């Protein structure tokens, strides 16, 4: 059973009131890592380039640390102004 709801009345916005429905700008860029095992498997199936590994994107402790550091820097900037 699938349920889809759409509404023209609600819109996700940033602090300036601009829509972020199609994504938002990146404050903390991350790059996908690599894996020797996955690269070896990719070579077996004929893929020349390394296959990106996105496990860091789901590492809650790392993401929490990155956000804490970012917001501490932002708070410091605001206090200095």
MARBA-3410 file (N, C-alpha, C, O; in Angstrom, 1 decimal):
81
0.8,-1.2,0.0,0.0,0.0,0.0,0.9,1.2,0.0,1.6,1.5,0.9 ~ 0.8,2.0,-1.0,1.5,3.3,-1.1,0.6,4.4,-0.8,-0.6,4.4,-1.2 ~ 1.2,5.5,-0.2,0.4,6.7,0.1,1.3,7.9,-0.3,2.4,8.0,0.2 ~ 0.7,8.7,-1.1,1.4,9.9,-1.5,0.6,11.1,-1.2,-0.6,11.1,-1.5 ~ 1.2,12.1,-0.6,0.4,13.3,-0.3,1.2,14.5,-0.8,2.4,14.6,-0.7
0.5,15.4,-1.5,1.1,16.6,-2.1,0.2,17.7,-1.6,-1.0,17.6,-1.5 ~ 0.9,18.8,-1.4,0.2,20.0,-1.0,0.8,21.3,-1.6,2.0,21.4,-1.6 ~ 0.0,22.1,-2.1,0.4,23.4,-2.6,0.4,24.5,-1.5,0.8,25.6,-1.8 ~ 0.0,24.1,-0.3,-0.1,25.1,0.8,1.2,25.1,1.6,1.4,26.1,2.3 ~ 2.0,24.1,1.6,3.2,24.0,2.5,4.4,24.0,1.7,4.4,23.4,0.6
5.4,24.6,2.2,6.7,24.7,1.4,7.8,24.8,2.4,7.8,25.6,3.4 ~ 8.9,24.0,2.3,10.0,24.1,3.1,10.9,25.3,2.7,11.2,25.4,1.5 ~ 11.2,26.1,3.6,12.0,27.3,3.2,13.2,27.5,4.2,13.2,26.9,5.2 ~ 14.2,28.3,3.7,15.3,28.6,4.5,15.0,29.9,5.3,13.8,30.3,5.3 ~ 16.0,30.4,6.1,15.7,31.5,7.0,15.3,32.8,6.2,14.8,33.7,6.8
15.6,32.8,4.9,15.3,34.0,4.1,13.9,33.8,3.3,13.6,34.7,2.5 ~ 13.3,32.7,3.6,12.0,32.5,3.0,12.1,31.8,1.6,11.1,31.7,0.9 ~ 13.3,31.5,1.2,13.5,30.8,-0.1,13.2,29.3,-0.1,13.5,28.7,0.9 ~ 12.6,28.8,-1.1,12.3,27.4,-1.1,13.5,26.5,-1.1,14.5,26.8,-1.8 ~ 13.5,25.4,-0.3,14.6,24.4,-0.3,14.0,23.1,-0.7,14.6,22.0,-0.4
12.8,23.1,-1.4,12.2,21.9,-1.8,13.1,21.1,-2.7,13.0,19.8,-2.7 ~ 13.9,21.7,-3.5,14.8,21.0,-4.4,16.2,20.9,-3.9,17.1,20.6,-4.6 ~ 16.4,21.0,-2.6,17.7,20.9,-2.0,18.1,22.2,-1.4,17.5,23.2,-1.6 ~ 19.3,22.2,-0.8,19.8,23.5,-0.2,21.3,23.5,-0.4,21.9,22.5,-0.8 ~ 21.9,24.6,-0.2,23.3,24.7,-0.3,24.1,24.0,0.8,23.5,23.7,1.8
25.3,23.6,0.5,26.0,22.7,1.4,26.9,23.6,2.2,27.7,24.3,1.7 ~ 26.8,23.5,3.6,27.7,24.2,4.5,28.9,23.3,4.8,30.0,23.9,5.0 ~ 28.7,22.0,4.9,29.8,21.1,5.3,30.0,20.0,4.2,29.4,19.0,4.3 ~ 30.8,20.3,3.2,30.9,19.3,2.1,31.6,18.1,2.6,32.5,18.1,3.4 ~ 31.2,16.9,2.1,31.8,15.7,2.4,32.1,15.0,1.1,31.3,15.1,0.1
33.1,14.2,1.0,33.4,13.4,-0.2,33.3,12.0,0.2,33.6,11.5,1.3 ~ 32.8,11.2,-0.8,32.6,9.8,-0.6,34.0,9.2,-0.5,35.0,9.6,-1.2 ~ 34.1,8.2,0.3,35.4,7.5,0.5,35.6,6.4,-0.5,34.8,6.3,-1.5 ~ 36.6,5.6,-0.3,36.8,4.5,-1.2,37.0,3.2,-0.4,37.2,3.3,0.8 ~ 37.0,2.1,-1.0,37.2,0.8,-0.4,38.0,-0.1,-1.3,37.6,-0.3,-2.4
39.1,-0.6,-0.8,39.9,-1.5,-1.6,39.1,-2.7,-2.1,39.2,-3.2,-3.2 ~ 38.3,-3.3,-1.2,37.5,-4.4,-1.5,36.4,-4.1,-2.6,36.3,-4.9,-3.5 ~ 35.8,-3.0,-2.4,34.8,-2.6,-3.4,35.4,-2.3,-4.8,34.9,-2.6,-5.8 ~ 36.6,-1.6,-4.7,37.3,-1.3,-6.0,37.8,-2.6,-6.7,37.7,-2.7,-7.9 ~ 38.2,-3.6,-5.9,38.6,-4.9,-6.5,37.4,-5.6,-7.1,37.5,-6.1,-8.2
36.2,-5.5,-6.5,35.0,-6.1,-7.0,34.6,-5.3,-8.3,34.2,-6.0,-9.3 ~ 34.7,-4.0,-8.3,34.4,-3.2,-9.5,35.3,-3.6,-10.6,34.8,-3.7,-11.8 ~ 36.6,-3.9,-10.3,37.5,-4.3,-11.4,37.1,-5.6,-12.0,37.2,-5.8,-13.2 ~ 36.5,-6.5,-11.2,36.1,-7.8,-11.7,34.9,-7.7,-12.6,34.8,-8.5,-13.6 ~ 34.1,-6.7,-12.4,32.9,-6.5,-13.3,33.2,-5.5,-14.4,32.3,-5.2,-15.2
34.5,-5.1,-14.5,34.9,-4.2,-15.6,34.7,-2.7,-15.4,34.7,-2.0,-16.4 ~ 34.5,-2.3,-14.2,34.4,-0.9,-14.0,35.8,-0.3,-13.7,36.5,-0.8,-12.9 ~ 36.2,0.7,-14.5,37.6,1.2,-14.4,37.9,2.1,-13.2,38.9,2.0,-12.6 ~ 36.9,2.9,-12.8,37.1,3.8,-11.8,36.6,3.2,-10.4,35.8,2.3,-10.4 ~ 37.1,3.8,-9.4,36.7,3.4,-8.0,35.2,3.7,-7.8,34.7,4.7,-8.3
34.6,2.8,-7.1,33.2,3.0,-6.7,33.1,3.7,-5.4,33.7,3.3,-4.4 ~ 32.4,4.9,-5.4,32.4,5.6,-4.1,31.7,4.9,-3.0,30.7,4.1,-3.3 ~ 32.1,5.1,-1.8,31.5,4.5,-0.6,31.0,5.6,0.2,31.7,6.5,0.6 ~ 29.7,5.6,0.5,29.0,6.7,1.2,28.8,6.4,2.7,27.9,7.0,3.3 ~ 29.5,5.5,3.3,29.2,5.1,4.7,29.4,6.3,5.6,28.7,6.4,6.7
30.3,7.2,5.3,30.5,8.4,6.2,29.3,9.3,6.3,29.1,10.0,7.2 ~ 28.4,9.2,5.2,27.2,10.0,5.2,26.2,9.5,6.3,25.3,10.2,6.6 ~ 26.4,8.3,6.8,25.5,7.7,7.7,26.2,7.5,9.1,25.6,6.8,10.0 ~ 27.4,8.0,9.3,28.1,7.9,10.5,27.6,9.1,11.4,28.1,10.2,11.4 ~ 26.6,8.8,12.3,26.0,9.8,13.1,26.9,10.5,14.0,26.8,11.7,14.2
27.9,9.8,14.6,28.9,10.4,15.5,29.7,11.5,14.7,30.0,12.6,15.2 ~ 30.2,11.1,13.5,31.0,12.0,12.7,30.1,13.2,12.3,30.6,14.4,12.4 ~ 28.9,13.0,11.8,28.0,14.1,11.4,27.7,15.0,12.6,27.7,16.2,12.4 ~ 27.5,14.4,13.7,27.2,15.2,14.9,28.4,16.1,15.3,28.3,17.3,15.6 ~ 29.6,15.5,15.2,30.8,16.3,15.5,31.0,17.4,14.5,31.4,18.5,14.9
30.8,17.1,13.2,30.9,18.2,12.2,29.9,19.3,12.4,30.3,20.5,12.3 ~ 28.7,19.0,12.8,27.7,20.0,13.0,28.0,20.8,14.2,27.9,22.1,14.2 ~ 28.4,20.2,15.3,28.8,20.9,16.5,29.9,21.9,16.3,29.9,23.0,16.7 ~ 31.0,21.4,15.5,32.1,22.3,15.2,31.6,23.5,14.3,32.1,24.6,14.6 ~ 30.8,23.2,13.4,30.3,24.3,12.5,29.5,25.3,13.3,29.8,26.5,13.1
28.6,24.9,14.1,27.8,25.8,14.8,28.6,26.5,15.9,28.2,27.7,16.3 ~ 29.6,25.9,16.5,30.5,26.6,17.4,31.2,27.8,16.7,31.3,28.9,17.2 ~ 31.7,27.5,15.5,32.4,28.5,14.7,31.4,29.7,14.3,31.8,30.8,14.4 ~ 30.2,29.3,14.0,29.2,30.3,13.7,28.9,31.2,14.9,28.7,32.4,14.8 ~ 28.8,30.5,16.0,28.5,31.3,17.3,29.6,32.2,17.6,29.4,33.4,18.0
30.9,31.7,17.4,32.0,32.6,17.7,32.0,33.8,16.8,32.3,34.9,17.2 ~ 31.7,33.6,15.5,31.6,34.7,14.5,30.5,35.7,14.9,30.8,36.9,14.8 ~ 29.4,35.2,15.4,28.3,36.1,15.8,28.7,36.9,17.0,28.3,38.1,17.1 ~ 29.4,36.3,18.0,29.8,37.0,19.2,30.9,38.0,18.9,30.9,39.0,19.6 ~ 31.7,37.7,17.9,32.8,38.7,17.6,32.2,39.9,16.8,32.8,41.0,16.9
31.1,39.7,16.2,30.5,40.8,15.4,29.8,41.9,16.3,29.3,42.9,15.7
END
